[in-house]
Amino acid sequence: MSIDEKQQEIIDEFSELDDWMDRYAMIIDLGNQLPAFDASLKTPDRLIEGCQSRVWLDGELTPEGLVVYQADSDAIIVKGIISLLISVLNGHTPEEILGADLRFIKEIGLSEHLSPTRANGLVAMVKQMRAYAAAFAR
């Protein structure tokens, strides 16, 4: 599935929920489904600067040339947000990630329903994910 198709799937899922409390619950559920993050990866170099909460992000390039991310956070809502980003960007080439317009963030109303510090953290997460992709680009 393309990045755009994944985004549309998220937009469709969120459009079924009118209440933001339900949307927050969905984001929290997504965070709870995030695969376990090895404690050995919780190093300062993987900590995302600019987040109020602590967020660790790791990215690897597979032999097939696809970027695979894993992450964790000490805040459950932030863990859900990074889970959303991972679900959209995982398994794509660095070039696809760098060229992606992450429109779902605006279309589901995520950034406008976050506190300013959480919204800044969201920007920092996207920036770090793109930094990994840029480092892997050939």
C-alpha positions in Angstrom: 0.0 0.0 0.0 1.3 3.4 -0.9 1.9 6.2 1.7 -1.1 8.1 0.2 -3.3 5.0 0.5 -2.3 4.5 4.1 -3.0 8.1 4.9 -6.5 7.8 3.3 -7.2 4.7 5.3 -6.4 6.7 8.5 -8.5 9.6 7.4 -11.4 7.3 6.7 -11.1 5.6 10.1 -11.0 8.9 11.9 -13.9 10.4 9.9 -16.1 7.8 11.4 -15.5 9.3 14.9 -17.2 12.7 15.5 -16.0 13.1 19.1 -12.4 14.0 19.8 -12.5 11.9 23.0 -13.2 8.9 20.8 -10.3 9.9 18.5 -8.0 10.3 21.4 -9.1 6.8 22.6 -8.2 5.4 19.1 -4.8 7.1 19.2 -4.1 5.6 22.6 -5.2 2.2 21.3 -2.7 2.5 18.4 0.0 3.4 20.9 -0.8 0.3 22.9 -0.4 -1.8 19.8 3.1 -0.5 19.0 5.6 -3.3 19.2 7.9 -3.5 22.2 10.9 -1.2 21.9 14.1 -2.8 23.2 15.4 -1.0 26.3 18.9 -1.0 24.8 17.7 1.3 22.1 16.6 4.0 24.6 19.7 6.0 24.2 20.2 9.7 24.1 21.0 9.7 20.4 17.6 8.2 19.6 15.7 10.7 21.8 13.8 13.2 19.7 14.7 16.8 20.5 11.7 19.2 20.8 9.2 16.8 22.4 7.9 17.6 25.8 7.6 13.8 26.5 10.5 11.4 25.9 10.3 9.8 22.5 12.8 7.4 21.2 13.0 6.6 17.5 15.1 4.2 15.6 15.2 3.6 11.8 16.9 1.0 9.8 17.3 0.4 6.0 16.3 -3.1 5.0 18.3 -5.0 2.4 15.4 -4.3 0.0 16.0 -0.5 0.5 13.0 0.1 2.7 13.0 2.2 5.9 11.7 0.5 9.0 11.0 2.5 12.1 10.4 1.6 15.7 9.7 3.9 18.6 8.5 4.3 22.1 7.4 7.1 24.4 6.8 7.6 28.1 3.5 9.4 27.2 0.6 7.2 26.0 -0.9 9.8 23.6 2.5 10.5 22.1 3.1 6.8 21.7 -0.1 6.7 19.7 0.9 9.7 17.5 4.3 8.1 16.7 2.4 4.8 16.0 0.3 6.7 13.4 3.4 8.1 11.7 5.1 4.7 11.7 2.0 3.1 10.2 2.1 5.6 7.3 5.9 5.6 6.6 7.1 2.1 7.5 8.2 -0.1 4.7 8.8 2.7 2.1 11.9 3.9 0.3 13.8 6.9 1.7 12.7 8.8 -1.5 9.0 8.0 -1.0 9.3 9.2 2.7 11.1 12.4 1.8 8.6 13.2 -0.9 5.5 12.4 1.1 3.0 15.1 1.9 1.7 13.9 5.3 -1.7 15.4 4.7 -3.5 13.1 7.1 -2.2 15.1 10.1 -4.2 18.1 9.0 -7.1 16.2 7.6 -7.9 14.4 10.8 -7.4 17.6 12.8 -4.6 16.2 14.8 -2.4 19.2 15.1 -5.2 21.5 16.0 -6.4 19.3 18.8 -3.0 19.0 20.4 -1.5 21.3 22.9 1.2 23.6 21.4 4.0 21.6 23.0 2.5 18.3 21.7 2.1 19.9 18.2 5.8 20.9 18.3 6.6 17.4 19.3 4.7 16.1 16.3 6.7 18.3 14.0 9.9 17.1 15.7 8.9 13.4 15.2 8.2 14.0 11.5 11.5 15.9 11.1 13.4 13.0 12.7 11.7 10.4 10.6 12.6 12.4 7.5 16.2 12.8 8.8 16.6 9.0 9.0 15.2 8.7 5.4 17.6 11.4 4.2 20.5 9.5 5.8 19.4 6.3 4.0 18.8 8.0 0.6 21.1 6.9 -2.1 
